[in-house]
Amino acid sequence: MSFQEIYASGAEGYQALVGAEDADGNLPSALGELIAPGTSTVEIGAGTGRVTRILSSLAIPVVATEPSAAMQKVATQLGLGPTTALCRAEAAALPFSDGSFECAVAGWVFGHYVEWQPDGWRHEIGRFLAECERVTNGGRVIVVETLGTGHELPSPPAPLVDYYRFLEQDHGFERQWIRTDYSFATIDEAATVCGNFFGAEFEQTVRAKQWSRVPECTGIWSRPGSSAD
């Protein structure tokens, strides 16, 4: 099943994976250092709400956008927190007026377009970033992406290296990294769930290495915005 098929109709399996991620709770701490409580935030590509729930737990009011009805359904069933609203929207056409928010967050979203539009991803991701710029009136923008599944130290997937360089060199983002390991009850669960998302070869790796805790490195790219202190 491709990533596009997973996002369109495999939301439950997707949640089984991301619900096991960040065993040590490093992502909330990192986001809390970048976004102050009370900062009005728009989230692009909320999926089943893993980042949305973190933002809500940090007392950050968020409007979460997600184009997939299947993802929205699971997100709503799980609950998104008291400071959250959810709407259906595409990243390139956010239904908000200029300067509606102080911050924009996109977790594990833009990088897929490197695969989906190999000849046009720079243009497409540039459009997404321009929308973030517009709705925040030049405020903070945060992009979260993988720096390597199955790796204890950052090892960016080769197809994404140019994209990360694009964020840093062309758009002025600064990167930090954290560990967001997946933690499962058993090795078999880890292999099955990871295999459903990352493929049969990775499933075999998990079984060979006897992982119930699967290492994951995550990058957080942040651009403070013109209004930052």
C-alpha positions in Angstrom: 0.0 0.0 0.0 1.4 3.4 -1.0 1.6 6.4 1.4 -1.2 8.0 -0.6 -3.4 4.9 -0.2 -2.6 4.8 3.5 -3.6 8.4 4.0 -6.8 8.0 2.0 -8.1 4.8 3.5 -5.6 3.3 6.0 -6.0 5.7 8.9 -6.4 3.0 11.5 -3.2 1.3 10.5 -1.4 4.6 10.4 -2.6 5.4 13.9 -1.3 2.1 15.1 2.2 3.2 14.0 2.2 6.9 15.1 0.5 6.1 18.3 3.6 4.1 19.3 6.1 6.9 18.4 8.0 9.1 20.7 8.4 6.7 23.6 10.4 9.2 25.6 8.1 12.2 25.0 10.8 14.3 23.4 8.6 15.9 20.8 6.3 17.8 23.3 9.4 19.2 25.0 10.9 20.4 21.7 7.7 22.0 20.5 7.1 23.6 23.9 10.5 25.3 23.6 9.5 26.8 20.2 5.8 27.7 20.8 4.7 29.6 23.9 1.3 28.7 25.5 -1.5 30.8 24.0 0.2 31.2 20.6 -2.5 30.8 17.9 -1.4 28.0 15.6 -2.5 26.4 12.4 -1.5 22.8 11.8 -1.2 21.6 8.2 -1.9 17.9 7.5 -3.0 16.9 11.0 -3.5 13.3 10.1 -5.0 11.4 13.1 -4.0 14.2 15.4 -0.7 13.2 17.0 0.9 16.6 16.8 -2.5 18.3 17.4 -2.9 16.6 20.8 0.6 17.6 21.8 -0.1 21.3 21.0 -3.4 21.1 22.9 -1.6 19.6 25.9 0.8 22.6 25.8 -2.1 25.0 26.0 -1.6 26.1 22.5 -4.8 26.9 20.6 -4.7 25.2 17.3 -6.8 25.0 14.1 -5.9 21.6 12.6 -6.3 21.1 8.8 -6.5 17.7 7.1 -7.7 16.9 3.6 -8.4 13.1 4.2 -11.9 12.3 5.6 -10.5 8.9 6.9 -7.8 10.7 8.9 -10.3 13.2 10.2 -12.6 10.5 11.4 -9.9 8.8 13.4 -8.7 12.1 14.8 -12.2 13.0 15.9 -12.7 9.6 17.5 -9.5 9.9 19.5 -10.2 13.5 20.5 -8.1 16.5 19.9 -8.2 18.4 23.1 -10.1 21.5 24.4 -8.1 24.1 22.5 -8.5 22.6 19.1 -10.7 22.9 16.0 -10.5 20.6 13.0 -11.3 21.5 9.4 -10.8 19.9 5.9 -8.4 21.9 3.8 -5.5 21.5 1.4 -2.0 22.9 2.3 -1.8 25.0 -0.8 -5.2 26.7 -0.2 -5.7 27.3 3.5 -9.2 28.8 4.1 -8.0 31.6 6.4 -7.4 35.3 6.0 -3.9 36.8 6.0 -2.4 36.9 9.5 -5.0 34.7 11.2 -2.4 32.9 13.2 1.0 33.5 14.9 2.5 30.1 14.1 2.2 27.3 11.5 3.2 23.7 12.1 3.5 20.8 9.5 4.4 17.4 10.9 5.6 14.7 8.4 3.6 16.3 5.6 5.6 18.2 2.9 8.3 15.6 2.4 5.9 13.1 0.7 5.7 15.5 -2.3 9.3 14.6 -3.1 8.0 11.2 -4.0 4.6 12.2 -5.3 5.8 15.0 -7.5 9.5 14.3 -8.2 9.8 16.9 -10.9 7.8 19.6 -9.2 8.2 19.2 -5.5 10.2 22.5 -5.0 7.3 24.4 -6.6 4.7 22.5 -4.6 6.4 22.8 -1.2 7.2 26.4 -2.0 3.4 27.0 -2.4 2.8 25.4 1.0 5.4 27.5 2.7 4.0 30.6 1.1 0.6 29.8 2.5 2.2 29.3 6.0 3.8 32.7 5.5 0.6 34.3 4.5 -1.7 33.0 7.2 0.9 33.8 9.9 1.8 37.2 8.4 5.5 36.2 8.6 5.2 34.4 11.9 7.0 31.3 13.1 6.8 28.2 10.8 7.8 24.7 12.1 8.3 21.6 9.9 8.8 18.2 11.4 10.2 15.3 9.3 12.0 12.0 9.6 15.8 11.9 9.9 15.9 8.1 9.7 13.7 5.2 10.7 15.8 2.4 12.3 18.7 4.7 13.0 20.0 5.8 16.4 21.7 8.9 14.9 20.4 11.2 12.1 20.6 9.4 8.7 18.3 11.3 6.4 16.6 9.2 3.7 18.5 9.9 0.5 15.4 11.1 -1.5 14.8 13.8 1.2 18.3 15.3 1.4 17.7 17.9 -1.2 14.4 18.8 0.3 16.0 19.4 3.7 18.7 21.5 2.0 15.9 23.4 0.3 14.4 24.2 3.7 17.7 25.4 5.2 19.4 27.1 2.3 16.5 28.4 0.2 14.0 29.2 3.0 16.1 30.0 6.1 15.1 27.2 8.4 17.3 26.0 11.2 17.3 22.3 12.2 17.5 20.5 15.5 17.0 16.8 16.0 15.5 14.5 18.6 14.9 10.8 19.1 11.3 9.7 18.7 11.6 5.9 19.0 8.6 3.7 18.4 7.7 1.4 21.4 5.6 -1.7 21.0 4.5 -4.4 23.4 6.2 -7.2 21.4 8.7 -7.7 18.6 5.9 -9.2 16.4 3.7 -6.2 16.9 6.6 -3.9 16.0 7.4 -5.9 12.9 3.9 -6.1 11.7 2.9 -2.5 12.3 6.2 -1.1 10.9 6.0 -3.4 8.0 2.6 -2.2 7.0 3.9 1.3 6.7 7.6 1.0 5.8 7.4 -2.2 3.8 8.4 -5.9 3.9 12.1 -5.3 4.0 11.9 -3.1 7.0 9.6 -5.7 8.7 12.4 -8.3 8.2 14.9 -5.8 9.7 12.8 -5.4 12.8 12.5 -9.1 13.3 16.2 -9.8 12.6 17.2 -7.1 15.1 14.6 -8.3 17.6 13.3 -4.8 18.1 10.2 -4.0 20.2 11.6 -0.5 20.4 12.4 0.8 16.9 14.8 3.7 16.8 13.7 6.8 15.0 15.4 10.2 14.5 13.2 13.2 13.9 14.2 16.7 12.6 12.5 19.9 13.6 13.0 22.8 11.2 12.0 26.2 12.5 12.0 29.6 11.0 11.3 32.3 13.7 9.5 34.8 11.5 9.9 38.6 11.2 8.0 39.2 14.4 10.3 37.0 16.6 12.2 38.6 19.5 
